């Protein structure tokens, strides 16, 4: 009886997903395409329901909480970058540790991405998000701690490493589970909520880049400049606590519908495109401010340039999905935004310093559009929600895991040569490769239908 019931449920789920794929907008009718919000728990039976809330006010409260969670998901990267020279000098960090600190959180985005649905099946997505915010808050509080004599005079390094790792793991869980909650809880406001959620994530990076150095200037201590970012995370943790604790737990089974994306050439082309964009995206978060400061730009101005660059990323991420979905295929737009991003990065390193705002603007618009185009391909290259979820998991696991080598290589090249110029050569190559794989993944084909 159980097998028969599960079989009937699977048929109903497949039918619902098929209807969803037919209804799914592919014409870009709004600035944020709801189709880019992938539910990582789509393979579960029974299907996860919306978050339990008491009415419209409670639903609005939930929406505010989800947006505020998004507002904490990128400041970890940009805040450390803004004061990296001060942290390195005053904490006496060895060269290898700087490379690790900029690489590990991105690597963990890929490592912990597959763990999120497993934890959600056991504890519920809302409680996992609550735990992730607690871990993020703890990591942000831990980062600036001086271990001192307690660890053999190791100073700040152990806490920096442990805190940064905790933040990376927490952000990975939020990255995977938040889109599904937005999609399930706000089915009639996906355009609005998707836009707010996407904007909040970009704003998080901009705030970290723009305000960390001024806090350092005002207080004279880089530890306080990093500690300040634990405050908004702790506030969101307290706000989301009553929502998460009143959610019940339901035992779910996993039903593996959809094609095997790991055997699909199209899926691999899209994933490699994601890898290359991640290499540039997180290298920008980690290294753009140090690059500008090494070129003679003062800390406050460098932070402002990075913040403006990220705001322009926001604009690119809003408009690119709608534009990409209007075309029959995405070869042209993928190629253009990949070249814009690579070119903006290279020119920020070696271009005339008088035009640094132009180069940063080119990088920002290109990177925001590039990231959005890569994520939009999840829905444009799949026929149903199950395959989209599998492709999304593959892209996040491989994309962030392998994409973290970008920040690693930039750090290694700088440590070996004492200059960021070799990184310009690196991103010339990465930008060209992104254009090639953007062109190939932009062809109008579907995962599992290559033959």
Secondary structure, DSSP 8 states (H G I E B T S, - for coil): -HHHHHHHHHHHHHHHHHHHHHHS--S--SSS-GGG---TTTTEES-------SSHHHHHHHHHHHHHHHTTSSHHHHHHHHTHHHHHHHTT--HHHHHHHHHHHHHHHHHHHHHHHHHHHHH-HHHHHHHHHHHHHHHHHHHT---GGGGTS-TTHHHHHHHHHHHHHHHHHHHHHHHHHHHHH-TTSHHHHHHHHHHHHHHHHHHHHHHHHHHHHHHS-HHHHHHTHHHHHHHHHHHHHHHHHT------EE---S--GGG-HHHHHHHHHHHHHHHHHHHHHHHHHHHHHHTT--HHHHHHHHHHHHHHHHHHHHHHHHHHHHSS--HHHHHHHHHHHHHHHHHHHHS-GGGHHHHHHHHHHHHHHHHHHHHHHHHHT-SSHHHHHHHHHHHHHHHHHHHTHHHHHHHHHHHHHSSSHHHHHHHHHHHHHHHHHHHHHTSS--TT---
